[in-house]
Amino acid sequence: MLERVRASIPALPPAEQRVAKLVLSDPRGFASTPVGELAERSHVSKPTVVRFCRSVGYDGLADFKLKLAGTVNEGVPFVHRSVDEDDGPGELIVKVIDNAVSAMLKYRNNAQGHAFERAIAALTQAGVEKKRIEFYGVGNSGIVAQDAQHKFFRLGVNTSASSDGHVQVMSATMLGPGDCAVIISNSGRSRDLIDVADIARKKGATLIVVTASSSPLAQLTQANSQILLAADHPEDFDRYSPMVSRMLHLMIIDILTTGVALRLGQGLRPALQEIKRNLRSRRYATPE
């Protein structure tokens, strides 16, 4: 919504531009301030405030303020960006799921296919040539790294995951040309992961980095012509629990796994079928 207001400024009359700039400078305050005070702060008339709301596509001031309040809602600190403290279970279900779905759809529209093509090609080549594929992450990203290793080892490739900084350094030091280091980080600011990325790069391994596009880790990747799978999302990594970001990272791993499996071809099918048969025999209850 704020992006829409910002984009509309050049087409607005000067008086309405002042209202738009007030929205952008203090969206939370705008949503809770009476129209008279908004007009005074913008140095315009009350009807101009209403005209501005209609100019940017809303029914009027009340509609604009209601939707603006939802857009800038900060949620319960350190829990979730979309929820309020007095939300009941039904409201929590809707808000948490809608927040996740919105982030997924936005990522689908913004994802760069050529970056995934490069990543899938590098991982497939490493698998075919029996090179190493290492997944690195710390904290919550370490959980995603373990999930990635769990998915990839079933493809018959040489893979492992590590969330310990010392083990990561040792692992990266033993990498070489043809190997892949997949580094997963929500913030992209972890000193351990930046150091590991630099070590792996210097050893000649291919870096595949899943992180925020403006982070130091992303910049290191781009500056050295490595592979960045940017995962931008609305969560503040310093403030909220990593909910949406973790789902995005897991989805990216699913895309990579599926892409590599398709590239490796029909030869995988017998092994995967045998895994399923052996796992089925471990179940105490079988479907009738």
Rosetta blueprint (number, residue, H / E / L):
1 M L
2 L H
3 E H
4 R H
5 V H
6 R H
7 A H
8 S H
9 I H
10 P H
11 A H
12 L L
13 P L
14 P H
15 A H
16 E H
17 Q H
18 R H
19 V H
20 A H
21 K H
22 L H
23 V H
24 L H
25 S H
26 D L
27 P H
28 R H
29 G H
30 F H
31 A H
32 S H
33 T L
34 P L
35 V H
36 G H
37 E H
38 L H
39 A H
40 E H
41 R H
42 S H
43 H L
44 V L
45 S L
46 K H
47 P H
48 T H
49 V H
50 V H
51 R H
52 F H
53 C H
54 R H
55 S H
56 V L
57 G L
58 Y L
59 D L
60 G L
61 L H
62 A H
63 D H
64 F H
65 K H
66 L H
67 K H
68 L H
69 A H
70 G H
71 T H
72 V L
73 N L
74 E L
75 G L
76 V E
77 P L
78 F L
79 V L
80 H E
81 R L
82 S L
83 V L
84 D L
85 E L
86 D L
87 D L
88 G L
89 P H
90 G H
91 E H
92 L H
93 I H
94 V H
95 K H
96 V H
97 I H
98 D H
99 N H
100 A H
101 V H
102 S H
103 A H
104 M H
105 L H
106 K H
107 Y H
108 R H
109 N H
110 N H
111 A L
112 Q L
113 G H
114 H H
115 A H
116 F H
117 E H
118 R H
119 A H
120 I H
121 A H
122 A H
123 L H
124 T H
125 Q H
126 A H
127 G H
128 V H
129 E L
130 K L
131 K L
132 R E
133 I E
134 E E
135 F E
136 Y E
137 G L
138 V L
139 G L
140 N H
141 S H
142 G H
143 I H
144 V H
145 A H
146 Q H
147 D H
148 A H
149 Q H
150 H H
151 K H
152 F H
153 F H
154 R H
155 L H
156 G L
157 V L
158 N E
159 T E
160 S E
161 A E
162 S E
163 S L
164 D L
165 G H
166 H H
167 V H
168 Q H
169 V H
170 M H
171 S H
172 A H
173 T H
174 M L
175 L L
176 G L
177 P L
178 G L
179 D L
180 C E
181 A E
182 V E
183 I E
184 I E
185 S L
186 N L
187 S L
188 G L
189 R L
190 S L
191 R H
192 D H
193 L H
194 I H
195 D H
196 V H
197 A H
198 D H
199 I H
200 A H
201 R H
202 K H
203 K L
204 G L
205 A L
206 T E
207 L E
208 I E
209 V E
210 V E
211 T E
212 A L
213 S L
214 S L
215 S L
216 P H
217 L H
218 A H
219 Q H
220 L H
221 T H
222 Q H
223 A H
224 N L
225 S L
226 Q L
227 I E
228 L E
229 L E
230 A E
231 A L
232 D L
233 H L
234 P L
235 E L
236 D L
237 F L
238 D L
239 R L
240 Y L
241 S L
242 P L
243 M L
244 V H
245 S H
246 R H
247 M H
248 L H
249 H H
250 L H
251 M H
252 I H
253 I H
254 D H
255 I H
256 L H
257 T H
258 T H
259 G H
260 V H
261 A H
262 L H
263 R H
264 L H
265 G H
266 Q H
267 G H
268 L H
269 R H
270 P H
271 A H
272 L H
273 Q H
274 E H
275 I H
276 K H
277 R H
278 N H
279 L H
280 R H
281 S L
282 R L
283 R L
284 Y L
285 A L
286 T L
287 P L
288 E L
